[in-house]
Amino acid sequence: MNVNIGIIGGGLMGREITSAFARWCALVDMPVTPVLKAVADLNPEVLEWFEKIPSVTQRVSDYRELLANDEIEVVYVAVPHHLHKEIYLDVLKAGKDLFAEKPFGIDLKAAETICEVIGETGRFVRCSSEMPFLPGGQRAFEVARSGKLGRVLEVVSGFHHASDLDPTKAANWKRISATCGEGGVLNDLGMHACHLPLRLGWAPKRVFAQLQKGYPERPDGRGGKVDCDTWDNALVHGWSEIDGAEVPVRLEMKRLQPGATNTWFIEIRGTEGGVRYSTADTKGLWLFEREKEQFWKRSELGFETAFKTVTGGIFEVGFADVIQQMWASFLLEREGLLDGRFGCATPDEALESHRIFAAALASHENSEVVEL
Ligand SMILES: NC(=O)c1ccc[n+]([C@@H]2O[C@H](COP(=O)([O-])OP(=O)(O)OC[C@H]3O[C@@H](n4cnc5c(N)ncnc54)[C@H](O)[C@@H]3O)[C@@H](O)[C@H]2O)c1
């Protein structure tokens, strides 16, 4: 069965998703196939890039023309955060299903409005968050649910990179609050850190946050300078209820983490068992066992994905693979064919992540603990 897709915003992520569709043949026993039919972007060079995709029959600068195309069933939207609410609502009101990029609106209020309209229109909507589809993420999730951790002592979940350490890097919309949102790095990387803890039912009940800014000014890429005012690093110290006990759950989102490149990680430590996974060591899965002696055991993961592919089991999984896994999950769940496998982040999870970001901003502002 084919599903006709339209993309609004063909930048970094729009093209990444396009490449995942182009190698859909990698998936085995996959009853649903996305067919990219239409792209909307304000930038003519972006539209030109899509000329190389044979299935694309509509390339437009006004996304409303894409929404008026009766062929399109699902719309993926990957635009700057200040445009999320308006475009997501237009997609839903046009009667299309929506795969929305995080953070699902520029702030909590926008996320609430988007969720209300999802309720009114009844469309199928999910939020993009691909990292838990890594074999290490899937295993961490299984271990967390296995009941073999004993009493959970601590959870750390985060996403780090370091590219903002370079003061000569040109600014883009992600470094300016008007377009990225007041949350800054919380909006940019927060869903990655929140997704697994939220899926496990470990939303923090109260938080204390420490936020830091990056360089106040950057090159604008056109020979000038531009003011940058977003938070670049965020540490959110939360308390969550896990099996009736209060447990520290720390969420870390950083664009200034020396040496890190797109490092997503999760650590769950319990009295009997534990798990540690980081994309800095893509294949390495660490499991804790407490016997007479205590061990952290490292195993090397292969290509153990939730949705099977032609790729040999001993090979490595990468970013492009998990983007494809996430889309397989989205399209199968939309057809009611997920069969208990890991589903994409839901609107409720995206909304909950915004509640955490809003609480973190309030906490930092007043240097106080904020209840959720
Ligand atoms: N899931 C992930 O791992 C991940 C990674 C990066 C970014 N993102 C998210 O994806 C979204 C887009 O980020 P990006 O890095 O691709 O940004 P980008 O700047 O590379 O691309 C955004 C595109 O949107 C286009 N655009 C802007 N206004 C538009 C409009 N009114 N109509 C149509 N097109 C318009 C721009 O021309 C640009 O091509 C953001 O929400 C971001 O948080 C997610």
The ligand as an SDF file (V2000), in Angstrom:
LIG
                    3D

 44 48  0  0  0  0  0  0  0  0999 V2000
   14.6060   15.0270   14.6580 N   0  0  0  0  0  0  0  0  0  0  0  0
   15.8190   15.5520   14.5750 C   0  0  0  0  0  0  0  0  0  0  0  0
   16.8180   14.9050   14.8510 O   0  0  0  0  0  0  0  0  0  0  0  0
   15.9690   16.9660   14.1160 C   0  0  0  0  0  0  0  0  0  0  0  0
   17.2250   17.4500   13.7340 C   0  0  0  0  0  0  0  0  0  0  0  0
   17.3170   18.7810   13.2930 C   0  0  0  0  0  0  0  0  0  0  0  0
   16.1860   19.5780   13.2700 C   0  0  0  0  0  0  0  0  0  0  0  0
   14.9890   19.0620   13.6770 N   0  0  0  0  0  0  0  0  0  0  0  0
   13.7650   19.9010   13.6650 C   0  0  0  0  0  0  0  0  0  0  0  0
   13.3290   20.0140   12.3060 O   0  0  0  0  0  0  0  0  0  0  0  0
   12.7520   21.2960   12.0930 C   0  0  0  0  0  0  0  0  0  0  0  0
   13.5050   21.9670   10.9510 C   0  0  0  0  0  0  0  0  0  0  0  0
   14.8770   22.0120   11.2830 O   0  0  0  0  0  0  0  0  0  0  0  0
   15.9960   21.9350   10.1420 P   0  0  0  0  0  0  0  0  0  0  0  0
   17.2900   21.7200   10.8630 O   0  0  0  0  0  0  0  0  0  0  0  0
   15.5870   21.0100    9.0600 O   0  0  0  0  0  0  0  0  0  0  0  0
   15.9280   23.4470    9.6340 O   0  0  0  0  0  0  0  0  0  0  0  0
   16.4640   24.0600    8.2690 P   0  0  0  0  0  0  0  0  0  0  0  0
   16.6410   25.5050    8.5410 O   0  0  0  0  0  0  0  0  0  0  0  0
   17.5850   23.2640    7.7150 O   0  0  0  0  0  0  0  0  0  0  0  0
   15.2160   23.8440    7.2920 O   0  0  0  0  0  0  0  0  0  0  0  0
   14.0060   24.5360    7.4390 C   0  0  0  0  0  0  0  0  0  0  0  0
   13.4190   24.7570    6.0470 C   0  0  0  0  0  0  0  0  0  0  0  0
   12.1400   25.3480    6.1810 O   0  0  0  0  0  0  0  0  0  0  0  0
   11.9860   26.2490    5.0950 C   0  0  0  0  0  0  0  0  0  0  0  0
   10.9160   27.1880    5.4410 N   0  0  0  0  0  0  0  0  0  0  0  0
   10.9550   28.2360    6.2830 C   0  0  0  0  0  0  0  0  0  0  0  0
    9.7560   28.8580    6.3000 N   0  0  0  0  0  0  0  0  0  0  0  0
    8.9460   28.1660    5.4670 C   0  0  0  0  0  0  0  0  0  0  0  0
    7.5930   28.3030    5.0320 C   0  0  0  0  0  0  0  0  0  0  0  0
    6.7980   29.2880    5.5130 N   0  0  0  0  0  0  0  0  0  0  0  0
    7.1020   27.4200    4.1300 N   0  0  0  0  0  0  0  0  0  0  0  0
    7.8690   26.4320    3.6520 C   0  0  0  0  0  0  0  0  0  0  0  0
    9.1750   26.2620    4.0040 N   0  0  0  0  0  0  0  0  0  0  0  0
    9.6810   27.1150    4.8950 C   0  0  0  0  0  0  0  0  0  0  0  0
   13.3480   26.8920    4.9640 C   0  0  0  0  0  0  0  0  0  0  0  0
   13.5290   27.5030    3.6840 O   0  0  0  0  0  0  0  0  0  0  0  0
   14.2660   25.6880    5.1660 C   0  0  0  0  0  0  0  0  0  0  0  0
   14.5880   25.0590    3.9380 O   0  0  0  0  0  0  0  0  0  0  0  0
   12.8140   22.0120   13.4280 C   0  0  0  0  0  0  0  0  0  0  0  0
   11.6130   21.8410   14.0950 O   0  0  0  0  0  0  0  0  0  0  0  0
   13.9460   21.3190   14.1740 C   0  0  0  0  0  0  0  0  0  0  0  0
   13.8250   21.3800   15.5720 O   0  0  0  0  0  0  0  0  0  0  0  0
   14.8710   17.7820   14.0710 C   0  0  0  0  0  0  0  0  0  0  0  0
  1  2  1  0
  2  3  2  0
  2  4  1  0
  4  5  1  0
  4 44  2  0
  5  6  2  0
  6  7  1  0
  7  8  2  0
  8  9  1  0
  8 44  1  0
  9 10  1  0
  9 42  1  0
 10 11  1  0
 11 12  1  0
 11 40  1  0
 12 13  1  0
 13 14  1  0
 14 15  2  0
 14 16  1  0
 14 17  1  0
 17 18  1  0
 18 19  2  0
 18 20  1  0
 18 21  1  0
 21 22  1  0
 22 23  1  0
 23 24  1  0
 23 38  1  0
 24 25  1  0
 25 26  1  0
 25 36  1  0
 26 27  1  0
 26 35  1  0
 27 28  2  0
 28 29  1  0
 29 30  1  0
 29 35  2  0
 30 31  1  0
 30 32  2  0
 32 33  1  0
 33 34  2  0
 34 35  1  0
 36 37  1  0
 36 38  1  0
 38 39  1  0
 40 41  1  0
 40 42  1  0
 42 43  1  0
M  CHG  2   8   1  16  -1
M  END
$$$$
